[in-house]
Amino acid sequence: MCGIVGIVGNKEVAGRLFDGLKRLEYRGYDSAGICTIVDGEFSRRRAEGKLDNLKRELGSDPLRGSVGIAHTRWATHGAPTVGNAHPHIVGPVALVHNGIIENFKPLRNELMAQGRKFESETDTEVVGHLVAREVENGASPEEAVAAVLPRLVGAFAIAFLFRDHPDLIVGARMGAPLTVGYGEGENYLGSDAIAVAPWTQRIAYLEEGDWAVVRRDSIQIFDRDNAPVERAIVESGAQSAPIDKGNYAHYMQKEIFEQPVVVAQTLQSYIRPFEGEVALPDVDFDLGAVDRLTIVACGTSYYAGLVAKYWIEQFARVPVDIDVASEFRYRDPVLQPGGLALFVSQSGETADTLAALRHAKVQQQRIAVVVNVPTSSMAREADLLLPTHAGPEIGVASTKAFTCQLAVLAALAANFACKRGQIGAKDERSIVADLQQVPAALNAALGHDDDIAAMAHLIAPARDVLYLGRGPYYPMALEGALKLKEISYIHAEGYAAGEMKHGPIALIDEDVPVIVLAPSGPLFEKTVSNMQEVRARGGKIVLISDSEGIEEAGDGCIATIEMPKVHPLIAPIVYAVPVQLLAYHTAVLKGTDVDQPRNLAKSVTVE
């Protein structure tokens, strides 16, 4: 989750390191810091909280130096204090770290037994002591890092600065992403391509176990066996211009309103409108021969996978298993060799999902990946890469990445159905026509923004909120509840509407708003029946439906949100908009930090 930037430069670096952190702040904002080397000594500035606090530190006490490392933190070991903020300095070594060192306790005990003193509560400082001990015993920086890395258990990306070597940064990765960038007379290191995009588009991705020696005029990469290796230098394509909010109040609001455009861009990669066909990238296996699919994801991406389960089973008639990534390996699922496992992730670096992917590979599964970063670790390990084209998503609560995932999964379901002979050319043309309607339907849904903002006062005072839906609207209810609790801090739960009478209805009283997602159609009457059970017990109902549904069941609701009437395949994509907007406006009304909600960060690179 943390963000790392490093520059071995030919001019002052502090300002640029801060800019790099600004591009990575979505990864963590508990604390931040920068360390450089000035006249043979470390010079460091750290601050608790968001980057503006570090900016004030740098303004009152500027930082010199042409080589440096920087870090924005999402706290794991140790509270988010200045003392626990990175970079840490241990004698001749300074370092920043993303991830968790799982065996830090025995290592710390070993070091303390030798009389070494610790100044923080972090697992990171243990690594600093280990490397410093090697250097103090006469090892070169490269020898010290090579000696220490095999002792570390966990997932990490680390960058080291060495006081007596002011032309050098050493970086290493195991389970967390790290990138090196090639410049003119200087070189770079960062958590991902976006961190170094203002300075270079020429990057190389370190692979598992790699470590790199970065100097002004060279970059050497070694594998986990300390053998020199070449990693492909590629054009990153990452946006180099600053990512701003434009005329919007928050990144999340901007990203909600970008959805018609980015979903259209995504669908352009998967549909051929003139031929009336849904097309996927070429693969070296027969998708039509797949007779069971396993979907694995976390958080919002997991809910996208749940919607896909309904679609794929309905249209392709293929049984689908779905798991939360953090549980997948530990359940030890039975996977038949040659099966297909589908992983859904915005970043492509989520630690739980990446570990699950590698477990599936060992179990001889074909790997498909839906991901927003086509150069990410998951993308590079996929047999079938299905990129979304959402662009950078800065708001921590996922919005446009989610709807782009749904768009790709809808196309996958249709293509899967074609390959298995479950639908013919006529049905395929009809599905393509429906998918082409998605951007316009999203625009229509966004047209209710003012109405939704006006009803946010009905939700904001609540302590608890329930979301109900049936079929694919059950996972949309889960997603709506997640959005609300992520950014407004209101306790919210999503339920299958038919499950209310099996327990959750005990929660209903006049203080509990209930959001019901119920487009007209085959499941409408059953959902309305459950809604009436809630109403009979004093629940305050907000009905999200189309004009037919609202006409039939809107009476007695405290509010209604009208959505366009669309084909059931694309309706879940459209119904994402009102639950996003309702969460957004409720959070704004409550005055919470919409883009950077407490305790959360994007790109979760720890298990």
RALIN-V365313 format. One record per residue. N is the residue number from 1. RES is the residue in three letters. PHI is phi in whole degrees, -180 to 180 (* if undefined). Layout:
BEGIN
n:N res:RES phi:PHI
n:N res:RES phi:PHI
END
This chain:
BEGIN
n:1 res:MET phi:*
n:2 res:CYS phi:-69
n:3 res:GLY phi:-112
n:4 res:ILE phi:-125
n:5 res:VAL phi:-138
n:6 res:GLY phi:-143
n:7 res:ILE phi:-136
n:8 res:VAL phi:-103
n:9 res:GLY phi:-109
n:10 res:ASN phi:-116
n:11 res:LYS phi:-156
n:12 res:GLU phi:-54
n:13 res:VAL phi:-115
n:14 res:ALA phi:-59
n:15 res:GLY phi:-62
n:16 res:ARG phi:-71
n:17 res:LEU phi:-61
n:18 res:PHE phi:-63
n:19 res:ASP phi:-61
n:20 res:GLY phi:-62
n:21 res:LEU phi:-63
n:22 res:LYS phi:-60
n:23 res:ARG phi:-75
n:24 res:LEU phi:-111
n:25 res:GLU phi:-64
n:26 res:TYR phi:-61
n:27 res:ARG phi:-81
n:28 res:GLY phi:168
n:29 res:TYR phi:-145
n:30 res:ASP phi:-79
n:31 res:SER phi:-168
n:32 res:ALA phi:-156
n:33 res:GLY phi:-167
n:34 res:ILE phi:-136
n:35 res:CYS phi:-133
n:36 res:THR phi:-127
n:37 res:ILE phi:-114
n:38 res:VAL phi:-131
n:39 res:ASP phi:53
n:40 res:GLY phi:78
n:41 res:GLU phi:-135
n:42 res:PHE phi:-72
n:43 res:SER phi:-129
n:44 res:ARG phi:-136
n:45 res:ARG phi:-130
n:46 res:ARG phi:-136
n:47 res:ALA phi:-151
n:48 res:GLU phi:-76
n:49 res:GLY phi:86
n:50 res:LYS phi:-78
n:51 res:LEU phi:-64
n:52 res:ASP phi:-59
n:53 res:ASN phi:-68
n:54 res:LEU phi:-67
n:55 res:LYS phi:-60
n:56 res:ARG phi:-65
n:57 res:GLU phi:-60
n:58 res:LEU phi:-68
n:59 res:GLY phi:-69
n:60 res:SER phi:-84
n:61 res:ASP phi:-145
n:62 res:PRO phi:-59
n:63 res:LEU phi:-117
n:64 res:ARG phi:-96
n:65 res:GLY phi:115
n:66 res:SER phi:-108
n:67 res:VAL phi:-138
n:68 res:GLY phi:-170
n:69 res:ILE phi:-127
n:70 res:ALA phi:-144
n:71 res:HIS phi:-155
n:72 res:THR phi:-119
n:73 res:ARG phi:-111
n:74 res:TRP phi:-113
n:75 res:ALA phi:-67
n:76 res:THR phi:-116
n:77 res:HIS phi:-92
n:78 res:GLY phi:94
n:79 res:ALA phi:-65
n:80 res:PRO phi:-79
n:81 res:THR phi:-118
n:82 res:VAL phi:-61
n:83 res:GLY phi:-63
n:84 res:ASN phi:-93
n:85 res:ALA phi:-69
n:86 res:HIS phi:-92
n:87 res:PRO phi:-71
n:88 res:HIS phi:-95
n:89 res:ILE phi:-120
n:90 res:VAL phi:-130
n:91 res:GLY phi:57
n:92 res:PRO phi:-86
n:93 res:VAL phi:-126
n:94 res:ALA phi:-121
n:95 res:LEU phi:-153
n:96 res:VAL phi:-128
n:97 res:HIS phi:-150
n:98 res:ASN phi:-118
n:99 res:GLY phi:126
n:100 res:ILE phi:-136
n:101 res:ILE phi:-94
n:102 res:GLU phi:-69
n:103 res:ASN phi:-101
n:104 res:PHE phi:-66
n:105 res:LYS phi:-64
n:106 res:PRO phi:-63
n:107 res:LEU phi:-66
n:108 res:ARG phi:-63
n:109 res:ASN phi:-61
n:110 res:GLU phi:-60
n:111 res:LEU phi:-69
n:112 res:MET phi:-66
n:113 res:ALA phi:-64
n:114 res:GLN phi:-90
n:115 res:GLY phi:92
n:116 res:ARG phi:-79
n:117 res:LYS phi:-103
n:118 res:PHE phi:-108
n:119 res:GLU phi:-110
n:120 res:SER phi:-136
n:121 res:GLU phi:-100
n:122 res:THR phi:-88
n:123 res:ASP phi:-72
n:124 res:THR phi:-60
n:125 res:GLU phi:-62
n:126 res:VAL phi:-59
n:127 res:VAL phi:-64
n:128 res:GLY phi:-59
n:129 res:HIS phi:-65
n:130 res:LEU phi:-62
n:131 res:VAL phi:-70
n:132 res:ALA phi:-60
n:133 res:ARG phi:-60
n:134 res:GLU phi:-63
n:135 res:VAL phi:-66
n:136 res:GLU phi:-65
n:137 res:ASN phi:-91
n:138 res:GLY phi:105
n:139 res:ALA phi:-75
n:140 res:SER phi:-74
n:141 res:PRO phi:-54
n:142 res:GLU phi:-64
n:143 res:GLU phi:-64
n:144 res:ALA phi:-65
n:145 res:VAL phi:-65
n:146 res:ALA phi:-61
n:147 res:ALA phi:-75
n:148 res:VAL phi:-86
n:149 res:LEU phi:-53
n:150 res:PRO phi:-65
n:151 res:ARG phi:-85
n:152 res:LEU phi:-92
n:153 res:VAL phi:-114
n:154 res:GLY phi:143
n:155 res:ALA phi:-123
n:156 res:PHE phi:-160
n:157 res:ALA phi:-129
n:158 res:ILE phi:-135
n:159 res:ALA phi:-126
n:160 res:PHE phi:-112
n:161 res:LEU phi:-117
n:162 res:PHE phi:-119
n:163 res:ARG phi:-54
n:164 res:ASP phi:-94
n:165 res:HIS phi:-136
n:166 res:PRO phi:-78
n:167 res:ASP phi:-124
n:168 res:LEU phi:-156
n:169 res:ILE phi:-131
n:170 res:VAL phi:-112
n:171 res:GLY phi:-120
n:172 res:ALA phi:-147
n:173 res:ARG phi:-137
n:174 res:MET phi:-153
n:175 res:GLY phi:88
n:176 res:ALA phi:-129
n:177 res:PRO phi:-71
n:178 res:LEU phi:-153
n:179 res:THR phi:-127
n:180 res:VAL phi:-111
n:181 res:GLY phi:-120
n:182 res:TYR phi:-104
n:183 res:GLY phi:-116
n:184 res:GLU phi:-106
n:185 res:GLY phi:77
n:186 res:GLU phi:-161
n:187 res:ASN phi:-137
n:188 res:TYR phi:-139
n:189 res:LEU phi:-146
n:190 res:GLY phi:-159
n:191 res:SER phi:-64
n:192 res:ASP phi:-157
n:193 res:ALA phi:-62
n:194 res:ILE phi:-64
n:195 res:ALA phi:-67
n:196 res:VAL phi:-108
n:197 res:ALA phi:-58
n:198 res:PRO phi:-65
n:199 res:TRP phi:-110
n:200 res:THR phi:-160
n:201 res:GLN phi:-106
n:202 res:ARG phi:-93
n:203 res:ILE phi:-135
n:204 res:ALA phi:-134
n:205 res:TYR phi:-93
n:206 res:LEU phi:-70
n:207 res:GLU phi:-96
n:208 res:GLU phi:-53
n:209 res:GLY phi:85
n:210 res:ASP phi:-71
n:211 res:TRP phi:-139
n:212 res:ALA phi:-130
n:213 res:VAL phi:-106
n:214 res:VAL phi:-107
n:215 res:ARG phi:-120
n:216 res:ARG phi:-59
n:217 res:ASP phi:-112
n:218 res:SER phi:-162
n:219 res:ILE phi:-134
n:220 res:GLN phi:-112
n:221 res:ILE phi:-118
n:222 res:PHE phi:-124
n:223 res:ASP phi:-88
n:224 res:ARG phi:-66
n:225 res:ASP phi:-94
n:226 res:ASN phi:68
n:227 res:ALA phi:-90
n:228 res:PRO phi:-61
n:229 res:VAL phi:-137
n:230 res:GLU phi:-105
n:231 res:ARG phi:-116
n:232 res:ALA phi:-59
n:233 res:ILE phi:-90
n:234 res:VAL phi:-126
n:235 res:GLU phi:-82
n:236 res:SER phi:-72
n:237 res:GLY phi:72
n:238 res:ALA phi:-70
n:239 res:GLN phi:-67
n:240 res:SER phi:-92
n:241 res:ALA phi:-71
n:242 res:PRO phi:-59
n:243 res:ILE phi:-91
n:244 res:ASP phi:-119
n:245 res:LYS phi:-88
n:246 res:GLY phi:61
n:247 res:ASN phi:-90
n:248 res:TYR phi:-91
n:249 res:ALA phi:-75
n:250 res:HIS phi:-142
n:251 res:TYR phi:-59
n:252 res:MET phi:-60
n:253 res:GLN phi:-62
n:254 res:LYS phi:-58
n:255 res:GLU phi:-71
n:256 res:ILE phi:-62
n:257 res:PHE phi:-79
n:258 res:GLU phi:-79
n:259 res:GLN phi:-60
n:260 res:PRO phi:-57
n:261 res:VAL phi:-73
n:262 res:VAL phi:-72
n:263 res:VAL phi:-67
n:264 res:ALA phi:-61
n:265 res:GLN phi:-61
n:266 res:THR phi:-66
n:267 res:LEU phi:-65
n:268 res:GLN phi:-59
n:269 res:SER phi:-80
n:270 res:TYR phi:-124
n:271 res:ILE phi:-124
n:272 res:ARG phi:-115
n:273 res:PRO phi:-63
n:274 res:PHE phi:-71
n:275 res:GLU phi:-84
n:276 res:GLY phi:67
n:277 res:GLU phi:-124
n:278 res:VAL phi:-104
n:279 res:ALA phi:-125
n:280 res:LEU phi:-112
n:281 res:PRO phi:-58
n:282 res:ASP phi:-65
n:283 res:VAL phi:-133
n:284 res:ASP phi:-96
n:285 res:PHE phi:-140
n:286 res:ASP phi:-90
n:287 res:LEU phi:-62
n:288 res:GLY phi:-67
n:289 res:ALA phi:-87
n:290 res:VAL phi:-72
n:291 res:ASP phi:-114
n:292 res:ARG phi:-157
n:293 res:LEU phi:-122
n:294 res:THR phi:-113
n:295 res:ILE phi:-110
n:296 res:VAL phi:-136
n:297 res:ALA phi:-168
n:298 res:CYS phi:-129
n:299 res:GLY phi:55
n:300 res:THR phi:-58
n:301 res:SER phi:-63
n:302 res:TYR phi:-64
n:303 res:TYR phi:-68
n:304 res:ALA phi:-61
n:305 res:GLY phi:-64
n:306 res:LEU phi:-64
n:307 res:VAL phi:-62
n:308 res:ALA phi:-62
n:309 res:LYS phi:-58
n:310 res:TYR phi:-60
n:311 res:TRP phi:-62
n:312 res:ILE phi:-68
n:313 res:GLU phi:-67
n:314 res:GLN phi:-72
n:315 res:PHE phi:-90
n:316 res:ALA phi:-95
n:317 res:ARG phi:58
n:318 res:VAL phi:-112
n:319 res:PRO phi:-65
n:320 res:VAL phi:-126
n:321 res:ASP phi:-100
n:322 res:ILE phi:-137
n:323 res:ASP phi:-133
n:324 res:VAL phi:-69
n:325 res:ALA phi:-58
n:326 res:SER phi:-69
n:327 res:GLU phi:-104
n:328 res:PHE phi:-58
n:329 res:ARG phi:-66
n:330 res:TYR phi:-79
n:331 res:ARG phi:-76
n:332 res:ASP phi:52
n:333 res:PRO phi:-66
n:334 res:VAL phi:-84
n:335 res:LEU phi:-121
n:336 res:GLN phi:-75
n:337 res:PRO phi:-53
n:338 res:GLY phi:89
n:339 res:GLY phi:-73
n:340 res:LEU phi:-114
n:341 res:ALA phi:-115
n:342 res:LEU phi:-112
n:343 res:PHE phi:-117
n:344 res:VAL phi:-119
n:345 res:SER phi:-157
n:346 res:GLN phi:-71
n:347 res:SER phi:-83
n:348 res:GLY phi:77
n:349 res:GLU phi:-125
n:350 res:THR phi:-55
n:351 res:ALA phi:-60
n:352 res:ASP phi:-62
n:353 res:THR phi:-70
n:354 res:LEU phi:-66
n:355 res:ALA phi:-65
n:356 res:ALA phi:-65
n:357 res:LEU phi:-59
n:358 res:ARG phi:-69
n:359 res:HIS phi:-64
n:360 res:ALA phi:-65
n:361 res:LYS phi:-62
n:362 res:VAL phi:-61
n:363 res:GLN phi:-85
n:364 res:GLN phi:64
n:365 res:GLN phi:-92
n:366 res:ARG phi:-70
n:367 res:ILE phi:-117
n:368 res:ALA phi:-113
n:369 res:VAL phi:-135
n:370 res:VAL phi:-103
n:371 res:VAL phi:-150
n:372 res:ASN phi:-93
n:373 res:VAL phi:-122
n:374 res:PRO phi:-70
n:375 res:THR phi:-107
n:376 res:SER phi:-73
n:377 res:SER phi:-60
n:378 res:MET phi:-63
n:379 res:ALA phi:-61
n:380 res:ARG phi:-71
n:381 res:GLU phi:-102
n:382 res:ALA phi:-88
n:383 res:ASP phi:-83
n:384 res:LEU phi:-129
n:385 res:LEU phi:-98
n:386 res:LEU phi:-119
n:387 res:PRO phi:-76
n:388 res:THR phi:-89
n:389 res:HIS phi:-129
n:390 res:ALA phi:-79
n:391 res:GLY phi:75
n:392 res:PRO phi:-58
n:393 res:GLU phi:-114
n:394 res:ILE phi:-91
n:395 res:GLY phi:-58
n:396 res:VAL phi:-65
n:397 res:ALA phi:-77
n:398 res:SER phi:-69
n:399 res:THR phi:-130
n:400 res:LYS phi:-68
n:401 res:ALA phi:-64
n:402 res:PHE phi:-64
n:403 res:THR phi:-68
n:404 res:CYS phi:-68
n:405 res:GLN phi:-60
n:406 res:LEU phi:-61
n:407 res:ALA phi:-62
n:408 res:VAL phi:-64
n:409 res:LEU phi:-68
n:410 res:ALA phi:-64
n:411 res:ALA phi:-64
n:412 res:LEU phi:-62
n:413 res:ALA phi:-60
n:414 res:ALA phi:-67
n:415 res:ASN phi:-65
n:416 res:PHE phi:-58
n:417 res:ALA phi:-63
n:418 res:CYS phi:-65
n:419 res:LYS phi:-63
n:420 res:ARG phi:-93
n:421 res:GLY phi:73
n:422 res:GLN phi:-82
n:423 res:ILE phi:-133
n:424 res:GLY phi:-100
n:425 res:ALA phi:-62
n:426 res:LYS phi:-64
n:427 res:ASP phi:-64
n:428 res:GLU phi:-63
n:429 res:ARG phi:-61
n:430 res:SER phi:-66
n:431 res:ILE phi:-65
n:432 res:VAL phi:-60
n:433 res:ALA phi:-62
n:434 res:ASP phi:-65
n:435 res:LEU phi:-63
n:436 res:GLN phi:-67
n:437 res:GLN phi:-82
n:438 res:VAL phi:-60
n:439 res:PRO phi:-58
n:440 res:ALA phi:-65
n:441 res:ALA phi:-66
n:442 res:LEU phi:-63
n:443 res:ASN phi:-60
n:444 res:ALA phi:-63
n:445 res:ALA phi:-64
n:446 res:LEU phi:-66
n:447 res:GLY phi:-65
n:448 res:HIS phi:-97
n:449 res:ASP phi:-57
n:450 res:ASP phi:-63
n:451 res:ASP phi:-63
n:452 res:ILE phi:-69
n:453 res:ALA phi:-60
n:454 res:ALA phi:-70
n:455 res:MET phi:-98
n:456 res:ALA phi:-61
n:457 res:HIS phi:-66
n:458 res:LEU phi:-76
n:459 res:ILE phi:-100
n:460 res:ALA phi:-56
n:461 res:PRO phi:-76
n:462 res:ALA phi:-70
n:463 res:ARG phi:-92
n:464 res:ASP phi:-135
n:465 res:VAL phi:-137
n:466 res:LEU phi:-113
n:467 res:TYR phi:-119
n:468 res:LEU phi:-126
n:469 res:GLY phi:-165
n:470 res:ARG phi:-120
n:471 res:GLY phi:59
n:472 res:PRO phi:-67
n:473 res:TYR phi:-83
n:474 res:TYR phi:-66
n:475 res:PRO phi:-63
n:476 res:MET phi:-68
n:477 res:ALA phi:-65
n:478 res:LEU phi:-61
n:479 res:GLU phi:-67
n:480 res:GLY phi:-60
n:481 res:ALA phi:-65
n:482 res:LEU phi:-62
n:483 res:LYS phi:-59
n:484 res:LEU phi:-64
n:485 res:LYS phi:-74
n:486 res:GLU phi:-60
n:487 res:ILE phi:-111
n:488 res:SER phi:-105
n:489 res:TYR phi:66
n:490 res:ILE phi:-87
n:491 res:HIS phi:-66
n:492 res:ALA phi:-141
n:493 res:GLU phi:-136
n:494 res:GLY phi:-105
n:495 res:TYR phi:-136
n:496 res:ALA phi:-65
n:497 res:ALA phi:-55
n:498 res:GLY phi:-69
n:499 res:GLU phi:-85
n:500 res:MET phi:-55
n:501 res:LYS phi:-74
n:502 res:HIS phi:-98
n:503 res:GLY phi:147
n:504 res:PRO phi:-62
n:505 res:ILE phi:-63
n:506 res:ALA phi:-64
n:507 res:LEU phi:-81
n:508 res:ILE phi:-75
n:509 res:ASP phi:-153
n:510 res:GLU phi:-70
n:511 res:ASP phi:-99
n:512 res:VAL phi:-110
n:513 res:PRO phi:-67
n:514 res:VAL phi:-126
n:515 res:ILE phi:-95
n:516 res:VAL phi:-113
n:517 res:LEU phi:-100
n:518 res:ALA phi:-150
n:519 res:PRO phi:-66
n:520 res:SER phi:-63
n:521 res:GLY phi:145
n:522 res:PRO phi:-59
n:523 res:LEU phi:-95
n:524 res:PHE phi:-64
n:525 res:GLU phi:-61
n:526 res:LYS phi:-63
n:527 res:THR phi:-66
n:528 res:VAL phi:-63
n:529 res:SER phi:-59
n:530 res:ASN phi:-66
n:531 res:MET phi:-62
n:532 res:GLN phi:-66
n:533 res:GLU phi:-61
n:534 res:VAL phi:-68
n:535 res:ARG phi:-60
n:536 res:ALA phi:-63
n:537 res:ARG phi:-107
n:538 res:GLY phi:89
n:539 res:GLY phi:-66
n:540 res:LYS phi:-92
n:541 res:ILE phi:-106
n:542 res:VAL phi:-109
n:543 res:LEU phi:-100
n:544 res:ILE phi:-107
n:545 res:SER phi:-157
n:546 res:ASP phi:-89
n:547 res:SER phi:-61
n:548 res:GLU phi:-64
n:549 res:GLY phi:-64
n:550 res:ILE phi:-68
n:551 res:GLU phi:-61
n:552 res:GLU phi:-80
n:553 res:ALA phi:-129
n:554 res:GLY phi:-78
n:555 res:ASP phi:-62
n:556 res:GLY phi:89
n:557 res:CYS phi:-80
n:558 res:ILE phi:-74
n:559 res:ALA phi:-165
n:560 res:THR phi:-132
n:561 res:ILE phi:-126
n:562 res:GLU phi:-91
n:563 res:MET phi:-105
n:564 res:PRO phi:-65
n:565 res:LYS phi:-83
n:566 res:VAL phi:-134
n:567 res:HIS phi:-63
n:568 res:PRO phi:-55
n:569 res:LEU phi:-62
n:570 res:ILE phi:-100
n:571 res:ALA phi:-58
n:572 res:PRO phi:-58
n:573 res:ILE phi:-63
n:574 res:VAL phi:-69
n:575 res:TYR phi:-73
n:576 res:ALA phi:-65
n:577 res:VAL phi:-62
n:578 res:PRO phi:-63
n:579 res:VAL phi:-72
n:580 res:GLN phi:-67
n:581 res:LEU phi:-65
n:582 res:LEU phi:-64
n:583 res:ALA phi:-64
n:584 res:TYR phi:-60
n:585 res:HIS phi:-69
n:586 res:THR phi:-65
n:587 res:ALA phi:-64
n:588 res:VAL phi:-61
n:589 res:LEU phi:-63
n:590 res:LYS phi:-80
n:591 res:GLY phi:79
n:592 res:THR phi:-83
n:593 res:ASP phi:-84
n:594 res:VAL phi:-64
n:595 res:ASP phi:-78
n:596 res:GLN phi:-131
n:597 res:PRO phi:-64
n:598 res:ARG phi:-59
n:599 res:ASN phi:71
n:600 res:LEU phi:-114
n:601 res:ALA phi:-155
n:602 res:LYS phi:-95
n:603 res:SER phi:57
n:604 res:VAL phi:-80
n:605 res:THR phi:-102
n:606 res:VAL phi:-125
n:607 res:GLU phi:-82
END
